[in-house]
Amino acid sequence: MNQTILNIIAIVAVGVVAVILFMGLWNMFKGQDENRSQMLMRARVIAQAVAIAVLLGALFLFGRGNGG
């Protein structure tokens, strides 16, 4: 997999985590449905796990550096 593609996937994954986080916080502060807030926070945890896996995969594949 090309490093540029993996970088884009990592950025998108982190962006998805941020969007879900802000949606959950917005819903919580507005005092709307608590079940929706819980669902969004659970989705954030899953998205965060995926983002961490992508970042670790990028480090594993391309983090060796140039020397040696």
One Martini backbone bead per residue (centre of mass of N, CA, C, O) as a GRO file, in nm:
protein
   68
    1MET     BB    1   0.099   0.036   0.021
    2ASN     BB    2   0.074   0.353  -0.002
    3GLN     BB    3   0.166   0.614   0.195
    4THR     BB    4  -0.043   0.826   0.106
    5ILE     BB    5  -0.295   0.655   0.149
    6LEU     BB    6  -0.245   0.599   0.452
    7ASN     BB    7  -0.250   0.896   0.537
    8ILE     BB    8  -0.540   0.953   0.449
    9ILE     BB    9  -0.674   0.738   0.625
   10ALA     BB   10  -0.576   0.854   0.895
   11ILE     BB   11  -0.708   1.132   0.871
   12VAL     BB   12  -0.997   1.029   0.839
   13ALA     BB   13  -1.013   0.871   1.106
   14VAL     BB   14  -0.964   1.115   1.292
   15GLY     BB   15  -1.202   1.283   1.182
   16VAL     BB   16  -1.427   1.088   1.264
   17VAL     BB   17  -1.375   1.102   1.565
   18ALA     BB   18  -1.426   1.407   1.595
   19VAL     BB   19  -1.715   1.415   1.488
   20ILE     BB   20  -1.839   1.217   1.691
   21LEU     BB   21  -1.761   1.370   1.943
   22PHE     BB   22  -1.914   1.638   1.879
   23MET     BB   23  -2.192   1.509   1.849
   24GLY     BB   24  -2.209   1.397   2.138
   25LEU     BB   25  -2.165   1.664   2.289
   26TRP     BB   26  -2.398   1.820   2.165
   27ASN     BB   27  -2.621   1.630   2.259
   28MET     BB   28  -2.559   1.652   2.562
   29PHE     BB   29  -2.584   1.970   2.594
   30LYS     BB   30  -2.886   1.976   2.478
   31GLY     BB   31  -3.050   1.730   2.618
   32GLN     BB   32  -3.097   1.489   2.472
   33ASP     BB   33  -3.081   1.183   2.392
   34GLU     BB   34  -2.908   0.946   2.574
   35ASN     BB   35  -2.887   0.711   2.372
   36ARG     BB   36  -2.741   0.873   2.153
   37SER     BB   37  -2.491   0.943   2.315
   38GLN     BB   38  -2.405   0.651   2.364
   39MET     BB   39  -2.383   0.568   2.068
   40LEU     BB   40  -2.166   0.781   1.992
   41MET     BB   41  -1.950   0.689   2.200
   42ARG     BB   42  -1.925   0.403   2.090
   43ALA     BB   43  -1.844   0.487   1.804
   44ARG     BB   44  -1.587   0.635   1.893
   45VAL     BB   45  -1.435   0.393   2.005
   46ILE     BB   46  -1.426   0.236   1.741
   47ALA     BB   47  -1.292   0.459   1.568
   48GLN     BB   48  -1.042   0.481   1.747
   49ALA     BB   49  -0.939   0.193   1.705
   50VAL     BB   50  -0.903   0.221   1.401
   51ALA     BB   51  -0.708   0.462   1.405
   52ILE     BB   52  -0.486   0.321   1.567
   53ALA     BB   53  -0.441   0.088   1.369
   54VAL     BB   54  -0.357   0.265   1.130
   55LEU     BB   55  -0.119   0.409   1.268
   56LEU     BB   56   0.039   0.152   1.340
   57GLY     BB   57   0.059   0.048   1.051
   58ALA     BB   58   0.218   0.289   0.942
   59LEU     BB   59   0.459   0.257   1.131
   60PHE     BB   60   0.532  -0.031   1.051
   61LEU     BB   61   0.566   0.018   0.735
   62PHE     BB   62   0.706   0.347   0.748
   63GLY     BB   63   0.894   0.374   1.037
   64ARG     BB   64   1.208   0.292   0.965
   65GLY     BB   65   1.341   0.465   0.777
   66ASN     BB   66   1.660   0.524   0.599
   67GLY     BB   67   1.862   0.386   0.820
   68GLY     BB   68   1.932   0.037   0.787
   0.00000   0.00000   0.00000
